[in-house]
Amino acid sequence: MEKRSQWGTRLGFLLAAMGSAIGLGNIWRFPATAYSNGGGAFFIPYLFALLTAGIPLLIMEYTIGHKYRSSAPRAFKKFNKKAEWIGWWQVGISFVINTYYPIIVAWALMFTYFSFTEAWGADPQSFFLNDFLSISEPGEFGSFVPNVVIPLLLIWTVVFAILYRGVKKGIEVANKIFIPLLMVSFFLIVIRAVTLPGAAEGLNTFFEPNWDTIFDGSVWIAAYGQIFYSLSIAFAIMITFSSYLPKDSDITNNAFITGFANSSFELLAGIGVFSALGFMAAQQGQPVSEVVEGGIGLAFMVFPRIISQMPASSFFGVLFFGSLVLAGLSSMVSISETYIAALQEKFSIKRHTAVSVGVGLSALVSFAYANQGGLFLLDTVDYFINNYGVALVGLVEVVVVVWFLRQLKPLKDHANNVSDIKIGAWWSFSLSVITPVVLGFMMIQNFRTDFAENYEGYPTMFLITYGWAIALAVIIIGILFTLKKWPKEDV
């Protein structure tokens, strides 16, 4: 087996970890979640979730990767041979996410180009759905969309070139470029947004606390869900990245930095988004609550309208959509590394071969979303792979590591041996009690919701085929990968 790579610097690791955590969803998911769950009051359960689930889970995954110097499947195999499938399950989830994630990056790349002329015109919603995507009905895929296919090819070419160069010369160098550029670009957007007419009203809407929500259990579950998804936990990313850390690296300090940096960016995104929404509401003579929207619609249908009304609109359009491209590229690189590392170790192949096979296959599958029905396919796969992939494997990971394999103390000892910030009862209680209970309630809530009514009203067979079946297939394929024996030196 090839000698294991290492990060060139601690900064390189932190930027890569932040690059995986600060993804496209942070820009539009957090503001909408905070607003709909109590505004300023939401920050209390959010901070509590960060300290009792987010950072503890980051420490656990950093420690697993650092201690066992392995990809997720091999690390779980070193815990116990019967646990290896959990690592492959996580890798499979990352693979699926990396088949549709580049589609959104491709959209952002095209909208960066459109920003020069404000090609979306007076009706950005119609432009995005009809002119740009030529959208069909759910389950009807139609023909390929050139507006998506061409930038998708370009995005994969860039990602392949970065990953082919390796951890130190590829991923680390790329993130040293992408993350500072992203921060500067987004900071400029936020500064401009808060100076727009109506921004104060938007910020007041965002931060005004509804204290009654503090006693609503669903708000606390939403806070844990936001933290869990935004930190890229249970994707196999953090285990893989920490396996490249030098042996004397400070694990807990790195986890705190990553966790708080991610949350700071989310707060910055909330300020920027609601300042812009306040401006849009003022221009239209409406209350801010009437123009609030989350998800992809916020980025590609609402923000173009806001940008068109801003002074120097083309410049800020390029900054905004360029920021989405940078965030997406850094996340794609991080997610890809999970299955590249796993393939290298399991099949004892060179990195270049693993990159060619892994990235080539994910790129090929991604074109399934580059058609007229791609938006509905993306929405469905994303919903089910997150709710019944990421959330569920996170629950299984914690329960197996903490309760079945009894690895909490060995992991705590390892982290404390190399870290300045020592972890103790807070960390153990969070992982053994709080996190499993909250994730368990999340799963029960998800099942109750999805069995009561079809997600977004989509056809039942469409949801079964591209939602439930894909979430289940990732588990089955993960188990099948364990049937392949490891190289002799790993036995």
C-alpha positions in Angstrom: 0.0 0.0 0.0 1.2 3.5 -0.8 2.7 5.7 1.9 -0.1 7.8 3.5 -0.2 11.4 2.5 -0.2 14.3 5.0 -1.3 17.9 4.9 1.5 20.3 4.3 0.3 22.6 7.1 -2.3 22.7 9.8 -3.9 25.6 7.9 -4.2 23.4 4.9 -6.2 20.9 6.9 -8.4 23.5 8.5 -9.2 25.2 5.2 -10.1 21.8 3.6 -12.3 20.9 6.6 -14.0 24.3 6.4 -14.3 23.9 2.7 -16.3 20.7 3.2 -18.4 22.2 5.9 -19.1 25.6 4.2 -21.1 24.3 1.3 -23.8 25.7 -0.9 -26.5 24.8 1.6 -25.1 27.0 4.3 -25.9 30.1 2.2 -29.6 29.4 1.8 -30.5 26.7 4.4 -29.5 28.4 7.7 -31.2 31.8 7.1 -34.5 30.1 6.2 -34.3 27.6 9.1 -33.5 30.3 11.7 -36.3 32.6 10.4 -38.9 29.9 10.5 -37.9 28.6 13.9 -38.0 31.6 16.1 -35.6 34.1 14.5 -33.2 35.4 17.2 -34.5 32.9 19.7 -33.3 30.1 17.4 -29.7 30.9 18.2 -30.1 29.4 21.7 -31.0 25.8 20.6 -28.5 26.3 17.7 -25.6 27.1 20.0 -26.6 24.3 22.4 -26.7 21.8 19.4 -23.3 23.0 18.3 -21.8 22.4 21.7 -23.6 19.1 22.4 -23.6 17.4 19.0 -21.7 19.3 16.4 -18.3 19.8 18.0 -18.5 16.5 20.0 -19.1 14.6 16.7 -16.4 16.4 15.0 -14.0 15.5 17.8 -15.1 11.9 17.5 -14.6 11.7 13.8 -11.3 13.6 13.8 -10.1 11.2 16.5 -11.2 8.1 14.6 -9.4 9.2 11.4 -6.3 10.4 13.3 -6.0 7.3 15.5 -6.5 4.7 12.7 -4.9 6.7 9.8 -7.5 5.3 7.5 -10.5 6.0 5.3 -13.9 5.5 6.9 -14.4 1.8 5.9 -10.9 0.8 7.1 -11.2 2.8 10.3 -14.5 1.0 11.2 -13.0 -2.3 10.2 -10.2 -1.7 12.8 -12.9 -1.1 15.4 -14.5 -4.4 14.5 -14.8 -6.3 11.3 -18.6 -6.3 11.6 -18.6 -2.5 11.6 -16.9 -2.0 8.3 -20.2 -1.6 6.4 -20.9 1.6 8.3 -17.8 3.2 6.7 -18.9 2.0 3.2 -22.4 3.3 3.9 -20.9 6.7 4.6 -18.8 6.6 1.5 -21.8 5.6 -0.6 -23.7 8.6 0.7 -20.9 10.9 -0.2 -20.8 9.3 -3.7 -24.5 9.9 -4.2 -24.3 13.5 -3.0 -21.4 14.1 -5.3 -23.5 13.0 -8.3 -26.0 15.8 -7.9 -24.0 18.5 -6.1 -22.1 19.5 -9.3 -25.4 20.2 -11.0 -26.0 23.1 -8.6 -22.4 24.3 -9.1 -23.0 24.1 -12.9 -26.1 26.3 -12.5 -24.1 28.8 -10.4 -21.3 28.9 -13.0 -23.9 29.7 -15.7 -25.5 32.3 -13.6 -22.1 33.9 -13.0 -21.9 34.3 -16.7 -25.6 35.5 -16.9 -24.8 38.2 -14.3 -22.8 40.2 -16.8 -25.9 41.0 -18.9 -28.6 40.1 -16.3 -29.9 37.6 -18.8 -32.7 36.5 -16.4 -34.6 39.7 -17.2 -37.7 40.9 -15.3 -38.9 37.4 -14.4 -36.0 35.3 -12.9 -38.3 32.5 -11.8 -39.6 31.9 -15.3 -36.1 32.3 -16.7 -34.6 29.7 -14.4 -37.4 27.1 -14.7 -38.4 27.5 -18.4 -35.6 29.3 -20.4 -32.7 27.9 -18.5 -33.8 24.4 -17.4 -36.7 23.8 -19.8 -38.3 22.0 -16.9 -40.7 19.1 -17.3 -43.0 17.3 -14.9 -41.7 15.1 -12.0 -40.7 11.7 -13.4 -40.5 13.0 -17.0 -36.8 13.4 -17.8 -37.0 14.6 -21.4 -33.8 15.7 -23.2 -30.4 16.9 -22.0 -30.1 20.6 -21.3 -27.0 22.2 -23.0 -27.1 25.0 -20.4 -26.3 22.4 -17.7 -24.2 19.8 -19.7 -21.5 22.2 -20.8 -20.7 23.8 -17.5 -21.0 20.4 -15.8 -18.2 19.1 -18.0 -16.1 22.1 -17.1 -16.7 21.6 -13.3 -15.7 18.0 -13.4 -12.6 18.8 -15.4 -11.5 21.2 -12.6 -12.3 18.8 -9.8 -10.5 15.9 -11.6 -7.4 18.0 -12.1 -7.3 19.0 -8.4 -7.8 15.5 -7.1 -5.3 14.0 -9.5 -2.6 16.1 -7.9 -3.1 14.5 -4.5 -3.8 15.7 -1.0 -1.0 18.2 -0.5 -0.5 19.6 -4.0 -4.1 19.3 -5.1 -6.8 19.6 -2.3 -4.7 21.7 0.0 -3.5 24.1 -2.6 -7.0 24.4 -4.1 -8.6 25.2 -0.7 -5.9 27.8 0.0 -7.3 29.6 -3.1 -11.0 28.8 -2.9 -11.7 29.5 0.8 -10.0 32.9 1.1 -11.6 34.0 -2.2 -15.0 32.7 -1.0 -14.6 34.6 2.3 -13.6 37.9 0.6 -16.3 37.7 -2.0 -19.1 36.9 0.4 -17.9 39.5 2.9 -18.1 42.1 0.1 -21.6 41.0 -0.7 -22.7 41.2 3.0 -21.1 44.7 3.4 -23.0 45.9 0.4 -26.2 44.2 1.4 -26.3 45.8 4.9 -26.0 49.2 3.4 -29.0 48.9 1.1 -32.3 50.7 1.8 -34.5 48.3 3.8 -31.6 46.2 5.1 -32.4 47.2 8.7 -35.9 45.9 8.4 -34.6 42.6 6.9 -32.2 42.2 9.8 -34.9 43.0 12.3 -37.0 40.3 10.8 -34.1 37.8 10.9 -33.0 38.5 14.5 -36.3 39.4 16.2 -36.8 36.6 18.8 -40.0 34.7 19.1 -39.4 33.3 22.6 -42.4 31.0 22.5 -40.6 28.8 20.1 -38.0 27.9 22.8 -40.5 25.5 24.3 -41.3 23.8 20.9 -39.5 20.5 20.6 -39.5 20.7 16.8 -37.4 23.9 16.9 -34.7 22.1 18.9 -34.7 19.2 16.5 -34.4 21.7 13.6 -31.4 23.2 15.4 -29.7 19.8 15.7 -30.6 19.0 12.1 -29.0 22.2 10.9 -25.8 21.6 12.8 -25.6 18.0 11.8 -26.0 18.7 8.1 -23.9 21.8 7.9 -20.8 20.3 9.5 -20.5 17.4 7.0 -20.7 14.9 9.8 -21.2 11.2 8.9 -20.2 11.8 5.3 -16.9 10.0 5.9 -15.2 13.4 5.0 -13.9 14.3 8.4 -12.6 10.8 9.2 -10.8 10.8 5.8 -9.3 14.3 6.2 -8.1 13.7 9.8 -6.4 10.5 8.7 -3.9 12.8 6.8 -3.0 14.8 9.9 0.4 14.5 11.5 0.5 12.3 14.6 1.0 15.3 17.0 -1.9 17.3 15.7 -4.3 19.0 18.2 -7.6 17.3 17.5 -10.0 19.1 19.8 -8.7 22.6 18.9 -9.1 21.8 15.2 -12.7 20.6 15.9 -13.6 23.8 17.8 -12.1 26.0 15.1 -14.0 24.1 12.3 -17.3 24.2 14.2 -17.2 27.9 15.1 -15.9 28.9 11.7 -18.8 27.1 10.0 -21.3 28.7 12.4 -19.8 32.1 11.9 -20.2 31.8 8.1 -23.8 30.7 8.5 -24.5 33.7 10.6 -22.8 35.9 8.0 -24.9 34.3 5.3 -28.1 35.0 7.4 -27.1 38.7 7.7 -26.4 39.0 4.0 -29.5 37.1 2.8 -32.0 39.0 5.1 -30.4 42.4 4.4 -30.9 41.7 0.7 -34.5 40.4 1.3 -35.2 43.6 3.3 -34.0 45.6 0.4 -36.2 43.7 -2.0 -39.2 44.0 0.2 -38.7 47.8 0.5 -38.4 48.1 -3.3 -41.7 46.2 -3.8 -43.5 47.9 -0.9 -44.1 44.5 0.9 -43.3 43.2 4.3 -40.1 41.0 4.5 -42.2 38.0 5.4 -43.8 38.1 2.0 -40.5 37.7 0.1 -38.7 35.1 2.3 -37.9 31.9 0.5 -35.5 29.1 1.2 -33.7 26.4 -0.8 -32.6 26.6 -4.5 -35.4 29.1 -5.2 -33.7 31.7 -3.0 -30.4 31.5 -4.9 -31.6 31.2 -8.5 -35.0 32.9 -8.5 -35.1 35.4 -5.7 -31.5 36.7 -5.6 -31.3 37.5 -9.4 -34.3 39.8 -8.8 -32.5 41.4 -5.9 -29.3 41.8 -7.8 -31.1 43.5 -10.7 -32.3 46.2 -8.4 -28.9 46.8 -6.8 -26.4 49.5 -8.0 -23.5 47.8 -9.8 -25.7 44.8 -10.3 -23.5 42.9 -12.7 -20.5 43.1 -10.3 -22.4 41.9 -7.3 -24.1 39.2 -9.4 -20.7 37.8 -10.4 -19.6 38.0 -6.7 -22.7 36.1 -5.5 -22.8 33.4 -8.0 -19.0 33.1 -8.1 -19.2 32.5 -4.3 -21.6 29.7 -4.9 -19.1 28.2 -7.5 -16.2 28.4 -5.0 -18.2 26.9 -2.2 -19.4 24.1 -4.4 -16.0 23.3 -5.8 -14.4 23.1 -2.4 -17.2 20.7 -1.2 -17.0 18.6 -4.3 -13.3 18.1 -3.8 -13.8 17.1 -0.2 -16.6 14.7 -0.9 -14.7 13.0 -3.7 -11.7 12.3 -1.5 -13.8 10.0 0.7 -14.4 7.4 -2.0 -10.9 7.9 -3.6 -9.2 7.1 -0.3 -11.5 4.1 0.4 -10.9 2.6 -3.1 -7.2 3.0 -2.7 -7.1 1.1 0.5 -9.6 -1.6 -0.2 -8.3 -2.5 -3.7 -4.7 -1.6 -3.1 -4.6 0.7 -6.2 -2.7 3.8 -7.0 -4.3 7.2 -6.4 -4.5 8.1 -10.0 -6.4 4.9 -10.7 -8.8 5.6 -7.8 -9.4 9.1 -9.0 -10.1 7.9 -12.6 -12.5 5.2 -11.4 -14.2 7.1 -8.6 -14.5 10.5 -10.1 -15.2 9.1 -13.6 -18.1 7.1 -12.3 -19.6 9.9 -10.2 -19.2 12.3 -13.2 -21.0 9.9 -15.5 -23.9 9.4 -13.1 -24.2 13.2 -12.6 -25.4 13.6 -16.2 -28.6 11.8 -15.2 -29.6 15.2 -13.6 -28.6 17.3 -16.6 -32.0 16.9 -18.3 -35.4 18.6 -18.2 -36.5 16.6 -15.2 -33.2 17.0 -13.4 -34.5 19.5 -10.8 -37.1 17.1 -9.5 -34.7 14.2 -9.5 -32.1 16.3 -7.6 -34.6 17.5 -5.1 -35.9 13.9 -4.4 -32.5 12.3 -4.1 -31.1 15.1 -1.9 -34.1 14.9 0.5 -34.0 11.1 0.9 -30.2 10.7 1.0 -30.0 13.4 3.7 -32.9 12.3 5.8 -32.5 8.5 5.4 -28.8 8.5 4.7 -26.8 11.1 6.5 -29.1 11.4 9.6 -29.6 7.7 9.9 -26.0 6.7 9.4 -25.0 9.3 12.0 -27.4 7.7 14.5 -26.0 4.3 13.7 -22.4 5.5 13.9 -22.8 7.0 17.3 -24.8 4.1 18.8 -22.3 1.5 17.4 -19.2 3.3 18.4 -20.4 4.4 21.9 -22.8 1.7 23.0 -21.9 -1.5 21.1 -18.1 -1.2 20.6 -17.5 0.8 23.8 -14.9 2.9 22.1 -15.7 6.2 23.9 -12.9 6.0 26.5 -10.1 4.9 24.1 -11.1 7.7 21.7 -11.2 10.2 24.5 -7.8 9.1 25.7 -6.3 9.4 22.3 -7.7 12.9 21.7 -6.5 14.1 25.1 -3.0 12.8 24.5 -2.5 15.1 21.5 -4.8 18.1 22.4 -4.5 21.1 24.6 -8.2 21.3 25.3 -9.1 18.1 27.3 -12.5 16.5 26.8 -14.3 14.8 29.6 -17.8 14.3 31.0 -19.4 16.9 28.6 -18.1 15.1 25.6 -19.1 11.6 26.8 -22.6 12.6 27.9 -23.2 14.4 24.6 -22.3 11.4 22.5 -23.8 8.7 24.7 -27.1 10.4 25.5 -28.0 13.7 23.9 -26.9 13.0 20.3 -28.5 9.5 20.0 -31.8 10.7 21.6 -32.1 13.8 19.3 -31.1 11.9 16.1 -33.6 9.2 17.1 -36.4 11.7 17.5 -35.4 13.2 14.1 -35.7 9.9 12.4 -39.1 9.1 14.0 -40.3 12.6 12.9 -39.0 12.1 9.3 -40.7 8.7 9.0 -44.0 10.0 10.3 -43.9 12.9 7.9 -43.0 10.9 4.8 -45.4 8.1 5.4 -48.3 10.6 6.0 -47.9 12.4 2.7 -45.7 12.3 -0.4 -42.7 14.6 -0.3 -43.6 17.8 -2.3 -46.6 15.9 -3.7 -44.4 14.0 -6.1 -45.8 10.7 -7.6 -45.5 7.7 -5.3 -43.5 5.6 -7.8 -41.1 8.4 -8.5 -40.4 8.7 -4.7 -40.0 5.0 -4.3 -37.7 4.6 -7.3 -35.5 7.7 -6.8 -35.9 8.3 -3.1 -36.5 5.3 -0.9 -34.7 2.8 -3.3 -31.5 4.9 -3.5 -31.4 5.4 0.3 -31.7 1.6 0.7 -29.3 0.7 -2.1 -26.5 2.7 -0.5 -26.8 0.5 2.6 -26.9 -2.8 0.5 -24.0 -1.8 -1.6 -22.0 -0.8 1.5 -22.6 -4.3 2.9 -21.5 -5.9 -0.4 -18.2 -4.0 -0.4 -17.3 -5.7 2.9 -17.3 -9.1 1.1 -14.1 -8.1 -0.8 -11.1 -9.0 1.3 -8.5 -6.4 2.3 -4.9 -6.5 1.0 -2.8 -9.0 2.9 -0.9 -6.4 4.9 -4.2 -5.1 6.3 -5.6 -8.5 7.5 
